[in-house]
Amino acid sequence: MDYEERIKALEEENAKLKEHLKKYTAPASRKVYYENNKEAVIERVKKYNKDNNYKPTPEQKKEYNRQSYLRRKEKSKKEMEEKSKKEMEEKQNDEII
């Protein structure tokens, strides 16, 4: 009995903390703000980096390049899948006709 009450109390506390954490981890309002002011944000970051003579470390460059490569790879993979799906659909349509 005591354990069940303790478990229930902890689950409620966990849910409460998760709700509280959502406010600080990528809230929708910030995403909307960035989408509406994307150019201004990018310009502000560029100006800050220029004013502070920012230069990424070799490790940062390596990580940036890796992330870019993975994004390009994922994008090309999706394009290839879409292309193959279109071709399959066209073949099926041709066979039906």
C-alpha positions as CSV (number, residue, x, y, z in Angstrom):
1,M,0.0,0.0,0.0
2,D,2.7,2.5,1.0
3,Y,4.7,1.7,-2.1
4,E,1.7,2.3,-4.4
5,E,1.1,5.7,-2.9
6,R,4.7,6.6,-3.2
7,I,4.8,5.5,-6.8
8,K,1.7,7.5,-7.6
9,A,3.1,10.6,-5.9
10,L,6.4,10.2,-7.8
11,E,4.6,9.8,-11.1
12,E,2.6,12.9,-10.5
13,E,5.7,14.9,-9.6
14,N,7.5,13.5,-12.7
15,A,4.6,14.7,-14.9
16,K,4.6,18.1,-13.2
17,L,8.4,18.5,-13.8
18,K,8.1,17.4,-17.4
19,E,5.4,20.0,-18.0
20,H,7.7,22.6,-16.4
21,L,10.6,21.5,-18.5
22,K,8.7,22.0,-21.7
23,K,8.7,25.7,-21.1
24,Y,12.5,25.8,-21.4
25,T,13.2,23.3,-24.1
26,A,12.4,24.7,-27.5
27,P,9.0,26.2,-26.9
28,A,6.8,26.8,-29.9
29,S,6.8,30.6,-29.4
30,R,10.5,30.7,-30.0
31,K,10.2,28.7,-33.1
32,V,7.5,31.0,-34.4
33,Y,9.7,34.0,-33.5
34,Y,12.7,32.6,-35.3
35,E,10.6,31.7,-38.4
36,N,9.2,35.2,-38.6
37,N,12.6,37.0,-37.9
38,K,15.0,34.5,-39.5
39,E,16.9,37.1,-41.5
40,A,17.3,39.5,-38.6
41,V,18.5,36.7,-36.3
42,I,21.1,35.4,-38.8
43,E,22.3,39.0,-39.4
44,R,22.6,39.6,-35.7
45,V,24.7,36.5,-35.2
46,K,27.0,37.4,-38.1
47,K,27.5,40.8,-36.7
48,Y,28.3,39.4,-33.2
49,N,30.7,36.9,-34.6
50,K,32.5,39.6,-36.7
51,D,32.7,42.1,-33.8
52,N,34.1,39.5,-31.4
53,N,36.5,38.0,-34.0
54,Y,34.9,34.6,-33.6
55,K,36.8,31.7,-35.2
56,P,35.5,28.1,-34.7
57,T,38.0,25.6,-33.3
58,P,39.1,22.7,-35.5
59,E,36.9,20.3,-33.5
60,Q,33.9,22.6,-34.1
61,K,34.7,22.7,-37.8
62,K,34.9,19.0,-37.9
63,E,31.5,18.7,-36.2
64,Y,29.9,21.3,-38.5
65,N,31.2,19.5,-41.6
66,R,30.0,16.1,-40.2
67,Q,26.5,17.5,-39.5
68,S,26.3,19.1,-42.9
69,Y,27.4,15.8,-44.6
70,L,24.7,13.8,-42.7
71,R,22.0,16.3,-43.7
72,R,23.1,16.2,-47.3
73,K,23.1,12.4,-47.2
74,E,19.7,12.2,-45.6
75,K,18.3,14.7,-48.1
76,S,19.7,12.7,-51.1
77,K,18.3,9.5,-49.6
78,K,14.8,11.0,-49.3
79,E,15.0,12.3,-52.9
80,M,16.1,8.8,-54.1
81,E,13.2,7.2,-52.2
82,E,10.7,9.6,-53.6
83,K,12.0,9.2,-57.1
84,S,11.8,5.4,-56.9
85,K,8.2,5.6,-55.5
86,K,7.2,7.8,-58.4
87,E,8.7,5.3,-60.9
88,M,7.0,2.4,-59.2
89,E,3.6,4.2,-59.3
90,E,4.1,5.1,-63.0
91,K,4.9,1.5,-63.8
92,Q,1.8,0.3,-61.9
93,N,-0.3,2.9,-63.8
94,D,1.1,1.8,-67.1
95,E,0.4,-1.8,-66.3
96,I,-3.2,-1.0,-65.3
97,I,-3.8,0.9,-68.6
